[in-house]
Amino acid sequence: MPTVLITGTNRGLGLGLAKAYAQQADTTVILGLRNVDTMPEIKAGQGIKVIKVKIDSGDIGSPKKAMEELKSQGIDKLDIVIANAAIGDCFGALSEVDLSSFEEHWRINVLAPLALYQACVPLMPEGCKFVWMSSGASIIDRVPDKTDAGYGITKCCMNYLARYAHFEQPKIISFSLSPGWVQTDMGDRAAILSGMDKAPITVEESVEGMVKVIADATKDNYSGLHMRYNSTQSKW
């Protein structure tokens, strides 16, 4: 029975991913949440086991505590880990960006996924997959939109963690995954700032593509790269 851990599952892409994996037969789906009481009920398919565990991205000790709790419940391996939890509300020009807000984004978008990775590695067997949820905003080879300094720059830092882990851990398939411009709170907020009514991609479309990319990922094809939800490779 494969075991999938997803963080930030109370809404948006995390919730969409949780719903998708909860429909894959004979799977254990672990929902990592800052507050377990905020998780909406999801429909579970045949042979599905759903477990909620507290993982607070603002507390770097939280992932290790979560692993101890999971082991006490009989979870002895993690086949897929999706580091999805993030924030993206640090706006403005780089010359004026609020430094405390930027530091918070660094802690949530870079340090927290690293802490999660460190906590999960001991439970990850050969051929397991650690997915670092990224964004098109992280791409260096583009003209910055000059409005999301905190989010784009910290996601760029996280991309390097994904690539570093690929070379450091031969047993782990590690890659960044961009969901596209999705109709989430964060995505629609950026769309409105760009003069659009909403983001162009639905959560369902993005999730369907990402689940396929994750299923298809091997050490030889996607590991160490920045992939997109539609199975194409993104630039760094």
C-alpha positions in Angstrom: 0.0 0.0 0.0 1.7 3.3 -1.1 1.8 6.1 1.4 1.5 9.8 0.3 2.1 12.8 2.5 0.9 16.2 1.4 1.3 19.4 3.3 -1.1 22.4 3.2 -4.2 20.3 2.3 -6.9 22.5 3.8 -7.5 24.4 0.6 -6.4 25.1 -3.0 -3.9 22.8 -4.7 -3.2 20.8 -1.5 -6.9 20.0 -1.1 -7.1 19.1 -4.8 -4.2 16.8 -4.5 -5.6 15.2 -1.3 -8.9 14.5 -3.1 -7.1 13.0 -6.1 -4.9 10.6 -4.1 -7.9 9.7 -1.8 -9.4 8.1 -5.0 -6.4 5.9 -5.7 -7.2 2.5 -4.5 -5.3 1.0 -1.5 -3.4 4.2 -0.7 -2.6 5.8 2.7 -3.0 9.6 2.4 -1.5 11.7 5.1 -2.8 15.3 5.3 -0.2 17.6 6.8 -2.0 20.6 8.4 -1.1 23.6 10.6 -4.5 23.1 12.2 -6.1 19.6 11.8 -9.5 21.0 12.6 -9.5 23.1 9.4 -9.4 20.2 7.0 -12.6 19.7 5.0 -14.0 16.2 4.7 -12.8 14.4 1.6 -14.3 11.4 -0.1 -12.1 8.3 0.2 -12.0 5.5 -2.3 -11.8 1.7 -1.8 -9.0 0.7 0.6 -8.0 4.3 1.3 -6.7 5.3 4.7 -6.7 9.0 5.5 -4.6 10.3 8.4 -4.4 13.9 9.6 -1.2 15.1 11.3 -0.1 18.5 12.5 2.7 20.0 10.4 3.1 23.7 10.9 5.4 25.4 8.4 6.1 28.2 11.0 7.6 25.7 13.4 10.7 23.9 12.0 10.5 21.3 14.7 7.0 20.3 13.6 7.9 17.8 10.9 10.0 15.7 13.1 7.2 15.6 15.7 4.8 14.6 13.0 7.0 11.7 11.9 7.2 10.4 15.5 3.4 10.6 15.6 3.0 8.8 12.3 5.4 6.0 13.4 3.3 5.5 16.5 0.4 4.9 14.2 2.2 2.2 12.3 3.5 4.4 9.4 6.9 3.1 8.6 7.5 4.4 5.1 6.7 7.4 2.9 6.5 6.7 -0.9 5.5 10.2 -2.0 6.0 13.5 -0.1 4.6 16.7 -1.7 5.9 19.8 0.0 2.9 22.0 -1.0 2.4 24.4 1.9 3.6 28.0 1.1 2.7 31.6 1.3 2.7 34.3 -1.4 1.7 37.8 -0.2 5.0 39.7 -0.1 4.4 42.3 -2.8 6.1 45.4 -4.0 9.4 46.5 -5.6 12.6 44.8 -4.3 13.9 48.3 -3.2 10.9 48.7 -0.9 9.9 45.1 0.1 9.1 44.7 3.8 12.0 42.8 5.2 10.1 41.1 8.0 7.6 39.8 5.4 10.4 38.6 3.1 12.0 36.8 6.1 8.6 35.1 6.8 8.4 34.0 3.2 11.9 32.5 3.4 11.0 30.6 6.5 7.8 29.2 5.1 8.8 28.6 1.5 12.4 27.5 1.9 13.3 26.6 5.5 10.0 24.7 6.2 10.3 22.4 3.1 13.9 21.7 4.0 12.8 20.8 7.6 10.1 18.5 6.1 12.7 16.9 3.8 15.1 16.2 6.7 12.3 14.7 8.8 11.0 12.5 6.0 14.2 11.1 4.6 14.6 8.3 7.2 11.2 7.0 6.3 11.7 7.1 2.5 12.6 3.9 0.7 14.5 3.3 -2.5 12.6 4.9 -5.5 10.5 7.2 -3.3 9.5 10.7 -4.5 9.9 14.1 -2.8 8.1 16.8 -4.7 8.9 20.5 -4.1 5.9 22.6 -5.1 7.3 25.4 -7.2 6.0 28.2 -9.4 6.6 29.9 -12.7 7.4 33.0 -10.6 10.6 31.3 -9.5 12.2 31.2 -13.0 15.3 33.4 -13.2 15.4 33.4 -17.0 12.4 35.8 -17.3 11.7 39.4 -16.8 10.4 39.7 -13.2 6.9 41.1 -12.9 8.2 43.4 -10.1 5.3 42.6 -7.8 6.1 39.3 -6.0 9.7 39.6 -4.8 9.1 37.6 -1.6 7.3 34.7 -3.3 9.3 34.3 -6.5 12.7 34.7 -5.0 12.0 32.2 -2.1 10.5 29.6 -4.6 13.7 30.0 -6.6 15.7 29.1 -3.5 13.5 26.1 -2.9 14.2 24.9 -6.5 17.9 24.6 -5.6 17.0 22.4 -2.6 15.1 20.0 -5.1 18.1 19.8 -7.4 20.6 19.5 -4.5 18.6 16.6 -3.0 18.6 14.8 -6.4 22.4 14.6 -6.4 22.8 14.0 -2.7 20.3 11.2 -2.3 20.6 8.5 -5.0 17.5 6.6 -3.6 15.2 9.6 -3.8 13.5 11.0 -6.9 13.5 14.7 -6.1 12.2 17.5 -8.4 10.4 20.9 -8.4 6.9 20.9 -9.8 5.1 24.0 -11.1 1.3 23.7 -11.0 0.7 26.4 -13.6 -1.3 29.6 -13.0 -4.1 28.1 -11.1 -7.5 29.3 -9.8 -6.5 29.3 -6.1 -6.6 32.2 -3.7 -3.0 33.0 -4.5 -3.4 32.5 -8.3 -6.6 34.5 -8.6 -5.1 37.4 -6.6 -2.2 37.6 -9.0 -4.6 37.4 -11.9 -6.6 40.4 -10.6 -3.4 42.4 -10.2 -2.7 41.6 -13.8 -6.1 42.8 -15.0 -7.7 39.4 -15.3 -10.8 38.1 -13.7 -9.2 34.8 -12.6 -6.3 32.5 -13.3 -6.5 30.5 -16.5 -6.1 26.9 -15.1 -8.6 25.1 -12.9 -7.4 23.3 -9.8 -8.8 20.0 -11.3 -6.8 20.5 -14.5 -3.6 21.3 -12.6 -4.0 18.4 -10.2 -4.7 15.8 -12.9 -1.5 16.8 -14.7 0.6 16.9 -11.5 -0.5 13.5 -10.4 0.5 12.1 -13.8 3.9 13.8 -13.6 4.5 12.4 -10.1 3.4 8.9 -11.2 5.7 9.0 -14.3 8.7 10.4 -12.5 11.9 8.4 -12.3 15.5 9.1 -11.3 16.4 9.2 -15.0 13.6 11.4 -16.4 12.4 14.1 -14.1 14.6 14.0 -10.9 16.7 17.0 -10.5 14.6 19.1 -12.9 11.9 21.7 -12.7 8.8 20.1 -14.2 5.4 21.6 -15.1 2.0 20.1 -14.5 1.7 19.3 -18.2 4.8 17.1 -18.2 7.0 19.7 -19.9 10.3 20.9 -18.4 10.4 24.4 -17.0 13.4 26.7 -17.0 15.2 27.4 -13.7 
